[in-house]
């Protein structure tokens, strides 16, 4: 029997979060022919052993090293067979029939290549998981001291789609990879995530390539998932901020050209310094 869904969870030292995630996934699979794969990216907190002992229905792939988000997911994308592949962060909790809703919507909309649910923060507030492609001012103001000094600036509002109530399905520029459904036909055409991005921005890049190839990227708010956000990256904040901004420069170079990257690099570097400052926010 063909599988409806292959769930892929890449984990690095997130044992407790991973257990909560898997506990929420099992009941959400009701009515679906599915497989769940955990890629343990060289964890040293006993995550792999915990999965084997507590979740025998989960297939564990141990990479032996931290390959990064893109490469870790690609390992499992190459070894799964579902009509849809769901990238799911270990710091998420799936609510109700969210997975079934994603599959049903994708079945009804064959041009949708990538589909994402409504993501909520741990306190139940909306997480801005669908966004417009960033402009240079948005890159400078988002998640920096400048953005804190001018929190209602138009650049961040536009980037986060703050002019929209997030109350119904609609095509969007890009979606967070924390929970992202990919159609197998799109995967066959585009391939997986770009491994030149070790961490961050690979989801934005994937969505941009999907649009360029004629696929739609769609937000489905009726499917709900809580995302604690940054639990693995918080273990090494300086390294992760650096990785984020290196990835962003690569993204600008790839999609806007070397001249735009040369212009953007100092702005992104300034953003990095501001984000790491004691007064600046970390995300």
C-alpha positions in Angstrom: 0.0 0.0 0.0 1.3 3.4 -0.9 2.1 5.7 2.0 0.2 9.0 2.2 2.8 10.7 4.4 6.4 10.4 5.4 7.2 12.5 8.5 10.9 13.5 8.9 12.2 14.9 12.1 15.8 16.0 12.3 17.0 16.2 15.9 20.2 17.5 17.6 20.3 17.2 21.4 16.6 17.8 21.8 15.6 14.7 23.7 12.7 16.1 25.8 11.3 18.1 23.0 11.6 15.2 20.6 9.7 12.9 22.9 6.8 15.4 23.2 6.7 15.8 19.5 6.5 12.1 18.8 3.8 11.7 21.5 1.7 14.3 19.6 2.4 12.7 16.2 1.1 9.2 16.9 -2.6 10.1 17.5 -2.4 12.7 14.6 -1.7 9.8 12.2 -5.2 8.3 12.5 -6.6 7.5 9.1 -3.3 8.0 7.3 -0.9 5.4 5.9 2.3 7.0 7.2 5.8 6.4 8.4 7.8 8.5 10.8 11.6 8.9 10.6 13.9 10.6 13.1 17.3 11.6 11.8 19.6 11.9 14.8 22.2 14.4 13.8 25.0 13.3 16.1 23.3 14.0 19.4 25.1 13.3 22.6 22.1 13.5 25.0 20.7 10.0 24.5 18.1 11.0 22.0 18.6 8.0 19.7 18.4 5.6 22.6 15.2 7.2 23.8 13.6 6.9 20.4 14.5 3.2 20.2 13.2 2.5 23.7 10.0 4.6 23.8 9.0 4.8 20.2 9.6 1.5 18.4 7.2 2.5 15.6 9.7 5.2 14.6 12.5 4.5 12.2 15.8 6.0 13.5 18.6 7.1 11.2 21.8 8.0 13.1 24.1 10.2 11.0 26.9 10.1 13.5 27.6 13.9 13.0 25.7 17.2 12.9 25.1 17.5 9.1 22.9 20.6 9.5 19.2 21.0 8.8 19.2 20.7 5.0 21.5 17.7 4.7 19.9 15.9 7.6 16.5 16.2 6.0 17.9 15.2 2.6 19.2 12.0 4.1 15.6 11.0 5.0 14.0 12.4 1.9 16.1 10.0 -0.1 14.9 7.0 2.1 11.2 7.7 2.3 8.4 6.9 -0.1 5.3 8.9 1.0 3.2 10.8 -1.5 3.9 13.7 0.7 7.0 14.3 3.0 6.5 16.4 6.1 9.5 18.2 7.5 8.8 18.6 11.2 11.0 20.2 13.9 11.5 18.2 17.1 10.3 21.3 19.1 6.8 21.1 17.7 3.5 19.6 19.0 0.9 18.6 16.4 -2.7 19.3 17.3 -5.8 17.3 16.4 -6.1 16.3 12.8 -3.6 18.8 11.5 -1.7 16.2 9.5 -4.8 14.8 7.9 -5.9 18.3 7.0 -2.6 19.0 5.3 -2.8 15.8 3.2 -6.5 16.4 2.3 -5.9 19.9 1.2 -2.9 18.9 -0.9 -4.9 16.1 -2.5 -7.6 18.7 -3.5 -5.1 21.3 -4.8 -2.6 19.5 -7.1 -0.6 22.6 -8.0 0.4 23.1 -4.3 4.0 21.9 -4.0 4.6 23.1 -0.5 2.0 23.5 2.3 2.3 24.7 5.8 0.0 24.9 8.9 -0.7 27.7 11.3 2.2 27.7 13.8 1.6 28.9 17.3 4.2 30.1 19.9 4.4 28.2 23.2 2.1 30.8 24.8 -0.6 30.2 22.1 0.1 33.4 20.1 0.4 33.4 16.4 3.9 32.7 15.0 4.5 34.5 11.7 5.5 31.3 9.8 4.4 32.6 6.4 6.2 35.5 5.0 7.0 37.6 2.0 10.5 37.4 0.5 12.7 39.8 2.3 13.8 43.2 1.0 17.1 44.7 2.0 15.5 47.0 4.6 13.6 44.0 6.1 16.9 42.2 6.4 18.3 45.1 8.5 15.3 45.7 10.7 14.2 42.1 11.4 15.4 40.7 14.7 17.8 43.5 15.5 18.1 46.4 17.9 16.9 48.7 15.1 13.7 46.7 14.9 13.3 46.9 18.7 13.7 50.7 18.6 11.1 51.0 15.8 9.0 47.9 16.3 6.2 48.9 14.0 8.4 49.7 11.1 6.8 49.1 7.6 9.6 46.8 6.5 9.1 44.2 9.2 5.3 44.5 8.9 5.5 43.8 5.2 8.0 40.9 5.6 5.8 39.2 8.3 2.6 39.8 6.4 1.4 41.9 9.3 -1.3 43.4 7.1 -3.2 40.1 7.0 -5.2 38.3 9.6 -4.0 34.8 8.8 -7.5 33.5 8.9 -7.8 31.5 5.7 -5.7 29.5 3.2 -3.8 31.5 0.7 -0.7 31.4 -1.5 2.3 33.0 0.2 5.9 33.6 -0.7 7.5 31.2 1.7 6.8 29.1 4.7 8.8 28.0 7.8 10.5 24.7 7.6 9.4 23.9 11.2 6.4 22.1 9.7 6.4 21.9 5.9 4.6 19.4 3.6 6.2 18.7 0.3 4.6 17.0 -2.7 6.6 14.1 -4.0 6.2 15.2 -7.6 7.8 18.6 -6.7 10.6 16.8 -5.0 11.3 14.7 -8.1 11.5 18.0 -10.1 13.4 20.2 -7.7 15.3 17.8 -5.5 15.6 18.4 -1.7 16.9 21.2 0.3 20.0 23.0 -0.8 22.9 21.7 1.4 24.9 24.9 0.9 22.8 26.2 3.7 23.9 24.5 6.9 21.2 26.0 9.0 18.4 28.5 8.2 17.1 30.1 4.9 17.0 26.7 3.2 13.2 26.7 3.6 12.9 30.2 2.0 15.2 29.0 -0.9 13.1 25.9 -1.4 9.9 27.9 -1.6 11.4 30.3 -4.0 12.6 27.5 -6.3 9.1 25.9 -6.1 7.5 29.1 -7.3 10.0 29.5 -10.1 9.2 25.9 -11.2 5.4 26.7 -11.3 4.4 25.2 -8.0 2.3 27.0 -5.4 3.3 27.6 -1.8 0.3 27.7 0.4 -0.6 28.5 4.1 -3.4 26.4 5.7 -4.3 28.0 9.1 -7.0 25.4 10.0 -4.1 22.9 10.6 -2.5 23.9 13.8 1.0 23.1 15.2 2.8 24.6 18.2 6.4 25.5 17.6 8.6 26.3 20.6 11.2 27.7 18.3 15.0 27.6 18.5 15.4 24.9 21.1 18.4 23.3 19.3 19.9 26.5 18.1 19.7 28.1 21.6 22.4 25.6 22.7 25.0 27.5 20.5 23.5 31.0 20.0 26.6 32.8 18.6 27.3 30.0 16.1 23.6 29.9 15.0 23.3 33.6 14.5 26.5 33.5 12.4 25.1 30.5 10.4 21.8 32.4 9.8 23.5 35.4 8.4 26.0 33.4 6.3 23.0 31.6 4.8 21.2 34.8 4.1 24.2 36.2 2.1 24.3 32.9 0.1 20.5 33.3 -0.5 20.8 36.9 -1.8 23.8 35.9 -4.0 21.9 33.0 -5.5 18.6 34.7 -6.2 19.6 38.4 -6.7 23.1 38.0 -8.0 26.7 39.0 -6.8 26.1 42.7 -7.0 23.1 42.5 -4.7 25.0 40.2 -2.4 27.9 42.7 -2.2 25.4 45.4 -1.2 23.5 43.2 1.2 26.5 41.6 3.0 27.4 44.7 5.1 23.7 45.2 6.1 23.4 41.5 7.1 26.8 41.8 8.9 25.5 44.8 10.9 22.3 42.9 11.6 24.4 40.1 13.0 26.3 42.4 15.3 23.2 44.0 16.5 21.5 40.7 17.1 24.4 39.5 19.2 24.6 42.7 21.3 23.3 42.6 24.9 20.4 44.9 23.9 19.4 43.1 20.7 16.9 40.3 20.4 18.2 36.9 19.4 15.6 36.2 16.7 
